[in-house]
Structures are given as C-alpha cells and as structure tokens.
Amino acid sequence: MFEPTSNRSETGAQPEAGSGPRHVAIIMDGNGRWAQSRGRPRLFGHHAGAKRVREIVEACPDLGVEYLTIFAFSTENWKRTQTEVAGLMSLFRRYITSQARDLKDNGVRVRFIGDRVKLEKSLVRMMDDLEALTEDNTRVNLTVAINYGGRDEVARATKRLAQDVAAGRLDPESIDEETLPKYLDTCLLPDPDLVIRTSGEARISNFLLWQSAYAEYEFIETLWPDFSPDVFGEVVAGYAGRDRRFGGARNA
C-alpha cells in the first residue's frame, strides 16, 4: 500500500524541512459533480473519492504531514437522498473492511470523530475495532469525521463540561479557553495548521470550527477525485511560504 512517493510536485514545488503543516484537514468536496460530469450516478464519484483518500494518506509521510483529518459525512448530509446516504454508509463499511490490515501494517493510526449515536451499531463496532487495531501506530494519524458537525461537537462538549461542573468535578471559575478543547472530539489531536477545501466552494461547512481558529485555508477548484498527491504537494508547499503571525505584527 504505502509505496514511497516523492514530495516534489510536477511543478518542482517542495516544502522546506520543518516548515510545512503538521496537521492538514480536508473538506473532500466534488464527488457528485465529478460523477455527474461523466454521466454517472453520484455514488460512482464517492467510490472514486474513497480511492483518492488512500493515495493522499500514502503521500503524507514524505510531505511531513503527521496528522490528516478528512470530512467524510456531516451532520447535514442526512438531508441527501436515502439512496445516497445508504450508499455512503455501505462505502464506509467496505473501506474499513478492505483497508484495515493495510492501515495497521503501514503505521496509520485511525480515529473517528463525530456523534456515533445516529450511526448503525454494526458500523460503530467496525469503527471501534479499527481504532483498537491501529492504536499503536504512529507514522500517520488519520482522523475520519463521520456524522460530524462543528456546532454539534461544541454543543456536546459543552454538555459534558456542564455535567462535570454540576458534579463538582470542575470549578467554573477555572474555565478558560484551554478548558473546552479537552472535551472536544479532537482532544487528542493538535489543531490543524492547514484546511483544504476542494471543488471551488469557499466555505467551511461547519468543519472544525473551534480548532481552525488560526488555521490557514486553501480553497481550490480541483474536484476531490482529481485531487492527486501532486496537487496535495503543491498546496503543502504553498503553505510553507505563508507568514503565520497568530495576531502578532509583521517583523520590520
């Protein structure tokens, strides 16, 4: 699975050592349009997009990306047709089944974020099993957001925080901006350095709202099934040239 890939794109762009993003989050958009432009059903595009995920995960180590978080299914995606939703859930099962051993053998640790209550129990068991199977891996940290929404995540985290306050486990006077992240789904992950959205849409769609406060954003026209490792490398290389001041002034 994880064959060596070059961290130099077709244009020759290459991130400098230590200057690239450690954590990249991707809103994988455009599967349906990609399929429809070829006269195929939307699910055909989702299957093509799943294959692309594998290639992007493979490219991470050579690009210096330690953490990759992908937006697979949002809390709003339940509004899609029953056929598409059922097809996506089937695709998730198939991906877990077919990729579990390769992910384990090639050092990928998999985590899932999002509200699992609405998901079928059989899928949740598969997710739990894959997390357990890969928990000792460290080469790439792959986080998959399923039934995830940023506002929903903050609401759930706030509820757990309030329960700890009510039970006397947390002093309300001690709560600050470092407290809530400990209750988020991503509590074990660093904040994303770079958020990429494919397909030309310039919105964040309720993805990692708290965590992305200081992330760099890249909105690109490429549809997700066409988002190759070379394109990924170019975006990562572009990040290395950005001046990240985190609210400070530019040095004279």
C-alpha positions as MATLAB code, in Angstrom:
seq = 'MFEPTSNRSETGAQPEAGSGPRHVAIIMDGNGRWAQSRGRPRLFGHHAGAKRVREIVEACPDLGVEYLTIFAFSTENWKRTQTEVAGLMSLFRRYITSQARDLKDNGVRVRFIGDRVKLEKSLVRMMDDLEALTEDNTRVNLTVAINYGGRDEVARATKRLAQDVAAGRLDPESIDEETLPKYLDTCLLPDPDLVIRTSGEARISNFLLWQSAYAEYEFIETLWPDFSPDVFGEVVAGYAGRDRRFGGARNA';
ca = [
       0.000    0.000    0.000;
       2.415    2.679    1.186;
       4.877    2.814   -1.642;
       7.402    5.679   -1.491;
       6.106    8.887   -3.059;
       8.075   11.959   -3.980;
       7.463   15.164   -2.016;
       8.231   17.193   -5.128;
       5.288   18.045   -7.353;
       5.272   18.206  -11.154;
       5.993   21.927  -10.907;
       9.043   21.297   -8.740;
       7.498   22.775   -5.598;
       8.796   21.198   -2.424;
       8.195   22.217    1.177;
      11.258   23.091    3.221;
      12.034   20.744    6.085;
      10.157   21.728    9.222;
       8.179   24.491    7.515;
       5.209   22.504    6.278;
       1.921   21.814    8.048;
       1.974   19.161   10.715;
      -1.804   18.722   10.632;
      -3.850   19.046    7.439;
      -7.644   18.874    7.433;
      -9.550   18.382    4.181;
     -13.154   19.049    3.212;
     -13.459   16.492    0.419;
     -15.966   18.118   -1.916;
     -16.947   17.473   -5.520;
     -17.523   13.724   -5.742;
     -21.077   14.106   -7.007;
     -20.248   16.737   -9.612;
     -17.278   14.698  -10.782;
     -19.525   11.698  -11.389;
     -22.360   13.658  -12.990;
     -19.959   15.324  -15.418;
     -19.193   11.803  -16.629;
     -22.831   10.786  -16.865;
     -22.554    8.530  -13.832;
     -24.522    8.425  -10.544;
     -23.221   10.371   -7.544;
     -22.174    7.192   -5.727;
     -19.714    6.484   -8.544;
     -17.971    9.694   -7.547;
     -17.941    8.723   -3.876;
     -16.230    5.436   -4.734;
     -13.625    7.323   -6.770;
     -13.143    9.712   -3.870;
     -12.554    6.839   -1.441;
      -9.729    5.568   -3.650;
      -8.226    9.062   -3.607;
      -8.177    9.039    0.198;
      -5.783    6.114    0.125;
      -3.354    7.952   -2.162;
      -3.413   11.116   -0.056;
      -2.752    9.146    3.130;
       0.172    7.456    1.386;
       1.631   10.843    0.434;
       1.592   12.279    3.970;
       4.898   10.957    5.364;
       7.026   12.331    2.515;
       5.299   15.706    2.848;
       5.936   15.871    6.583;
       2.223   15.665    7.406;
       1.776   13.758   10.653;
      -1.972   14.287   11.062;
      -4.621   14.125    8.352;
      -8.273   14.786    9.146;
     -10.898   14.219    6.452;
     -14.552   15.270    6.404;
     -16.379   12.145    5.263;
     -20.002   12.742    6.319;
     -21.521   15.770    8.027;
     -24.488   16.096   10.361;
     -26.204   17.880    7.466;
     -25.584   15.094    4.938;
     -28.570   13.133    6.271;
     -30.663   15.514    4.125;
     -29.436   13.744    0.991;
     -31.489   11.021   -0.692;
     -31.870    7.733    1.139;
     -30.109    6.015   -1.747;
     -27.041    8.217   -1.463;
     -26.905    8.023    2.341;
     -27.258    4.234    2.299;
     -24.591    4.012   -0.386;
     -22.199    6.132    1.650;
     -22.705    4.024    4.768;
     -22.049    0.901    2.715;
     -18.924    2.524    1.318;
     -17.645    3.284    4.828;
     -18.073   -0.372    5.799;
     -16.376   -1.568    2.640;
     -13.460    0.828    3.109;
     -12.898   -0.254    6.705;
     -13.046   -3.930    5.763;
     -10.739   -3.652    2.753;
      -8.177   -1.240    4.227;
      -7.932   -2.265    7.882;
      -4.962   -4.605    7.511;
      -3.006   -2.262    5.226;
      -3.591    0.633    7.603;
      -2.361   -1.460   10.519;
       0.681   -2.814    8.674;
       1.753    0.573    7.342;
       1.727    2.571   10.538;
      -1.530    4.504   10.153;
      -3.463    5.227   13.310;
      -7.165    5.742   12.622;
      -9.552    7.748   14.765;
     -13.167    8.695   14.136;
     -14.815   11.898   15.314;
     -18.475   12.861   15.300;
     -21.670   11.777   17.022;
     -21.922    7.986   16.726;
     -25.413    7.725   18.247;
     -27.211    8.065   14.902;
     -24.941    5.588   13.119;
     -25.861    1.924   12.803;
     -24.396   -0.184   15.597;
     -22.655   -2.524   13.145;
     -20.755    0.403   11.622;
     -19.857    1.779   15.045;
     -18.429   -1.618   16.031;
     -16.291   -1.624   12.894;
     -15.065    1.874   13.701;
     -14.235    0.858   17.278;
     -12.403   -2.238   16.059;
     -10.314   -0.270   13.555;
      -9.362    2.280   16.202;
      -8.268   -0.529   18.515;
      -6.407   -2.341   15.732;
      -4.316    0.727   14.839;
      -3.944    2.385   18.236;
      -0.206    1.705   18.480;
       0.639    3.150   15.047;
       2.475    6.464   14.768;
       3.534    7.004   11.151;
       0.365    8.835   10.099;
      -2.592    9.855   12.252;
      -5.732    9.628   10.117;
      -8.909   11.071   11.609;
     -12.201   10.497    9.815;
     -15.154   12.775   10.597;
     -18.444   10.845   10.261;
     -21.773   12.364   11.325;
     -19.685   15.334   12.362;
     -20.600   18.984   12.677;
     -18.571   21.670   14.391;
     -21.540   23.232   16.181;
     -22.791   19.803   17.249;
     -19.342   18.948   18.580;
     -19.158   22.159   20.636;
     -22.682   21.572   21.976;
     -21.831   18.015   23.036;
     -18.570   19.171   24.603;
     -20.334   21.963   26.498;
     -22.881   19.489   27.829;
     -20.124   17.234   29.176;
     -18.355   20.235   30.675;
     -21.584   21.373   32.364;
     -22.107   17.882   33.778;
     -18.621   17.992   35.331;
     -19.374   21.395   36.846;
     -22.693   20.125   38.256;
     -20.991   17.050   39.718;
     -18.317   19.169   41.389;
     -15.514   17.769   39.249;
     -14.784   21.125   37.632;
     -14.589   24.573   39.204;
     -16.472   27.019   36.945;
     -14.032   29.775   37.922;
     -11.202   27.739   36.413;
     -12.784   27.521   32.952;
     -10.882   29.328   30.217;
     -10.200   28.864   26.500;
      -7.982   25.883   27.281;
     -10.783   24.013   29.034;
     -13.295   23.326   26.259;
     -10.768   21.655   23.877;
     -10.339   18.907   26.475;
     -13.998   17.968   25.900;
     -13.959   18.107   22.094;
     -13.826   15.021   19.875;
     -10.347   16.140   18.834;
      -8.953   16.386   22.368;
      -6.024   14.092   21.472;
      -5.101   15.970   18.285;
      -3.185   19.182   17.617;
      -5.161   21.950   15.948;
      -4.997   21.883   12.128;
      -2.368   24.083   10.523;
      -3.939   23.958    7.074;
      -7.539   23.351    5.972;
      -8.127   22.497    2.311;
     -11.477   22.511    0.553;
     -11.736   21.066   -2.919;
     -14.273   21.804   -5.708;
     -14.166   25.606   -5.710;
     -16.594   26.219   -2.853;
     -15.315   28.900   -0.455;
     -16.987   27.980    2.810;
     -16.032   25.868    5.812;
     -19.332   23.983    6.158;
     -19.341   23.589    9.930;
     -15.974   21.768    9.991;
     -13.584   22.037   12.951;
     -14.940   25.462   13.922;
     -13.104   25.751   17.242;
      -9.920   24.008   16.166;
      -9.365   26.059   13.000;
      -9.265   29.481   14.654;
      -5.712   30.074   13.383;
      -5.537   27.587   10.535;
      -4.548   28.630    7.039;
      -7.247   27.959    4.443;
      -6.846   26.890    0.836;
      -9.898   26.741   -1.438;
      -9.066   25.063   -4.717;
     -11.067   24.371   -7.871;
      -9.991   20.724   -8.161;
     -12.777   18.218   -7.518;
     -11.897   15.689   -4.825;
     -11.495   12.627   -7.114;
      -8.949   14.675   -9.116;
      -7.042   15.819   -6.009;
      -3.845   13.912   -6.694;
      -0.762   13.613   -4.471;
       0.926   16.115   -6.814;
      -1.807   18.681   -6.177;
      -1.589   17.921   -2.465;
       2.160   18.512   -2.577;
       1.694   21.875   -4.279;
      -0.769   23.060   -1.645;
       1.505   21.920    1.171;
       4.454   23.676   -0.462;
       2.397   26.862   -0.728;
       1.680   26.726    2.994;
       5.402   26.841    3.731;
       5.609   30.302    2.156;
       2.878   31.846    4.277;
       3.646   34.301    7.081;
       1.844   32.976   10.154;
       1.827   35.652   12.890;
      -1.043   34.438   15.124;
      -2.168   38.011   15.809;
       1.332   39.481   16.075;
       2.782   42.188   13.871;
       4.951   41.541   10.849;
       8.630   41.933   11.639;
      10.137   45.063   10.124;
];
